[in-house]
């Protein structure tokens, strides 16, 4: 089970990394804060001060096609904001 899936590179995440030394990652939905902290420390060789997690709900979408209306949703994801010492 891979804990860290990918880093999040947005304007807000870049601003936090420059000002607060905090980095954002998309993580496995079943991972907890202790596992995330250990994974970041092993992967990047840094000391983690604080971990905050966010569960992002799926977006619901409606498409109008030739065959009719189709309803769907995106996958739910979990984000982690990791603040370094």
C-alpha positions as CSV (number, residue, x, y, z in Angstrom):
1,X,0.0,0.0,0.0
2,X,1.6,3.2,-1.1
3,X,0.9,6.1,1.3
4,X,2.0,9.1,-0.8
5,X,0.3,9.2,-4.2
6,X,1.5,12.5,-5.6
7,X,2.3,16.0,-4.5
8,X,-0.2,18.8,-5.0
9,X,1.1,21.7,-7.0
10,X,-1.3,24.6,-7.0
11,X,-1.0,28.3,-6.3
12,X,-2.2,27.9,-2.7
13,X,0.1,24.9,-2.0
14,X,3.1,26.7,-3.5
15,X,2.4,29.8,-1.4
16,X,2.2,27.6,1.8
17,X,5.5,25.9,0.9
18,X,7.3,29.2,0.5
19,X,5.8,31.0,3.6
20,X,5.0,28.3,6.1
21,X,7.3,25.4,5.0
22,X,4.2,23.2,4.5
23,X,3.8,20.9,1.6
24,X,0.6,19.2,0.3
25,X,0.3,15.6,-0.9
26,X,-2.5,13.5,-2.2
27,X,-2.5,10.4,0.0
28,X,-4.2,7.0,0.3
29,X,-7.7,7.4,1.7
30,X,-7.0,4.7,4.4
31,X,-3.8,6.3,5.6
32,X,-3.7,8.0,9.0
33,X,-1.5,10.9,10.2
34,X,1.2,8.7,11.8
35,X,1.6,6.7,8.6
36,X,1.8,9.8,6.5
37,X,4.4,11.3,8.8
38,X,6.5,8.2,8.6
39,X,6.2,8.0,4.8
40,X,7.3,11.6,4.3
41,X,10.2,11.3,6.7
42,X,11.4,8.1,5.0
43,X,10.9,9.3,1.4
44,X,12.4,12.8,1.7
45,X,14.7,12.6,4.7
46,X,13.2,15.5,6.6
47,X,11.6,15.9,10.1
48,X,7.9,16.5,10.1
49,X,6.4,18.8,12.7
50,X,2.6,18.6,12.0
51,X,0.3,16.7,9.6
52,X,-3.2,17.9,8.7
53,X,-5.5,15.8,6.6
54,X,-8.5,16.7,4.5
55,X,-11.1,14.3,3.0
56,X,-12.4,15.7,-0.3
57,X,-15.8,14.5,-1.3
58,X,-16.5,13.4,-4.9
59,X,-17.9,15.9,-7.4
60,X,-21.2,14.9,-9.0
61,X,-21.5,15.4,-12.7
62,X,-24.3,15.3,-15.2
63,X,-23.8,14.8,-19.0
64,X,-26.3,15.3,-21.7
65,X,-25.6,12.7,-24.5
66,X,-27.5,11.3,-27.5
67,X,-28.6,8.4,-25.3
68,X,-30.0,10.6,-22.5
69,X,-28.8,12.1,-19.3
70,X,-25.9,10.3,-17.6
71,X,-25.1,10.8,-13.9
72,X,-21.6,10.2,-12.5
73,X,-19.2,11.2,-9.9
74,X,-15.4,11.6,-9.5
75,X,-13.4,9.6,-6.9
76,X,-13.1,10.8,-3.3
77,X,-9.5,11.7,-2.4
78,X,-7.6,12.5,0.8
79,X,-5.1,15.4,1.0
80,X,-2.4,15.9,3.6
81,X,-0.6,19.1,4.5
82,X,2.7,18.3,6.0
83,X,4.5,21.1,8.0
84,X,8.3,20.6,8.3
85,X,10.4,21.5,11.3
